[in-house]
Amino acid sequence: MAEYYYLVSSLPYLKFGETPPVTPDKFISECEKWLSESDMKALSDVSLYGHKIETPTIDVLEAWRDFDVDLREQLAKNRLGEKEKADAKGSEAIKEILEEPNPLLMEQRIERTRWNFLEDKRGFHFFDLGSLVLYFLKLKIQERLSTFHKDEGEKFFYNICEVKHEEAERENSRDQR
């Protein structure tokens, strides 16, 4: 596997919750200058949502896919369990996510869990394609977090609730007739 000492060492440091210092598109365009065609293809196919990775070309992609799919399945099962008044089962991380008081904080906690997974994998990849994949995924997490706007989200949420409430009132008045 090729090693990309200069490229990796020239990348800006990423810190969770901060605005990304570079966009994922700019990162990819910089990588095009340094990576082989096959490595560039592998990096370009990386998705923040691991279930889209059909044929992982390196171990970190397979680990990411497995982790992301498992995280989403655990969240779905636990949310269903709460809906049915069943005990929520799963990892401590899942329980912490579900204990957050609002959807914004839950999404931020999910992204923090995903970020921590990538940080844990970083110790196994230094100047190889795997380190670039990890960096790219973290950039995508930062980009996603930067799109969260509390005020806009609350407004959207309350508009949906208001519509649902009005629909429920109409349904109730129809049932009473």
SVG drawing of the C-alpha trace seen along z (x, -y; Angstrom):
<svg xmlns="http://www.w3.org/2000/svg" viewBox="-72 -31 78 37">
<polyline fill="none" stroke="black" stroke-width="0.4" points="0.0,0.0 1.3,-3.4 2.2,-5.9 1.5,-9.6 3.9,-11.3 3.7,-14.8 0.0,-14.9 -1.0,-13.5 1.5,-15.7 0.2,-18.8 -3.4,-18.3 -4.9,-20.7 -5.8,-19.3 -9.5,-18.4 -11.3,-19.0 -14.8,-17.7 -17.5,-20.4 -15.4,-23.0 -16.0,-24.4 -14.0,-22.3 -10.8,-24.0 -11.3,-22.7 -14.3,-21.3 -14.5,-17.7 -14.4,-18.7 -11.2,-20.7 -9.7,-17.8 -10.5,-15.5 -9.1,-17.9 -5.8,-18.1 -5.7,-14.3 -6.0,-14.0 -2.6,-15.5 -1.0,-12.8 -2.9,-9.6 -2.7,-6.8 -5.8,-6.2 -6.9,-3.2 -6.4,-4.9 -8.3,-8.0 -11.2,-5.8 -11.3,-4.2 -11.2,-7.5 -13.9,-9.0 -16.2,-6.2 -16.1,-6.8 -19.4,-7.6 -20.3,-9.0 -23.0,-6.3 -21.1,-3.0 -23.9,-1.0 -23.2,-2.4 -19.7,-0.8 -20.3,2.4 -16.8,3.6 -14.4,2.1 -10.8,1.9 -9.1,1.3 -9.7,2.6 -10.7,-0.7 -13.7,-1.0 -14.9,2.4 -14.6,1.5 -16.4,-1.8 -19.2,0.0 -19.7,2.5 -19.6,-0.1 -22.0,-2.5 -24.5,0.2 -24.4,1.6 -24.8,-1.9 -27.9,-2.6 -29.4,0.8 -28.9,0.5 -30.5,-3.0 -33.5,-1.7 -34.0,1.2 -33.8,-0.9 -36.1,-3.6 -38.6,-0.8 -38.2,0.6 -38.9,-2.8 -42.0,-3.2 -43.3,0.2 -42.4,-0.7 -39.8,2.1 -36.4,1.9 -33.8,0.3 -30.9,2.6 -27.6,1.8 -24.3,0.3 -23.6,-2.5 -23.1,-4.9 -26.5,-4.1 -28.1,-4.7 -26.3,-8.1 -27.6,-9.1 -31.1,-8.2 -31.0,-10.1 -30.3,-13.4 -33.3,-15.8 -33.8,-16.8 -33.1,-15.7 -30.3,-18.2 -28.3,-16.9 -29.0,-13.3 -27.6,-13.9 -24.6,-15.7 -24.0,-12.7 -24.4,-10.3 -21.7,-12.2 -19.5,-12.3 -19.8,-8.5 -18.9,-8.1 -16.0,-10.6 -14.6,-8.6 -14.7,-5.4 -12.6,-7.1 -10.2,-8.5 -9.7,-5.0 -8.8,-3.7 -6.4,-6.5 -3.7,-4.8 -3.5,-2.0 -3.1,-4.3 -0.5,-6.9 0.5,-7.9 -1.5,-5.4 -4.8,-5.5 -6.5,-4.5 -5.4,-7.7 -6.8,-9.7 -10.1,-7.8 -10.3,-8.5 -9.6,-12.2 -12.2,-12.4 -14.9,-10.8 -14.1,-13.2 -14.3,-16.1 -17.7,-14.9 -18.9,-14.7 -17.7,-18.3 -19.5,-19.4 -22.7,-17.7 -22.5,-19.3 -22.0,-22.7 -25.4,-22.4 -27.2,-22.1 -29.0,-25.4 -30.8,-25.3 -33.3,-28.1 -34.2,-26.8 -34.5,-23.3 -36.8,-24.4 -39.0,-26.4 -39.3,-23.4 -40.1,-21.1 -42.8,-23.4 -44.3,-23.9 -44.6,-20.1 -46.0,-19.8 -48.6,-22.5 -49.7,-20.8 -49.9,-17.4 -51.9,-19.1 -54.3,-20.7 -54.8,-17.4 -55.4,-15.6 -58.0,-18.3 -59.8,-17.8 -59.8,-14.1 -61.2,-14.4 -63.9,-16.8 -64.8,-14.4 -65.0,-11.4 -67.2,-13.4 -69.8,-14.0"/>
</svg>
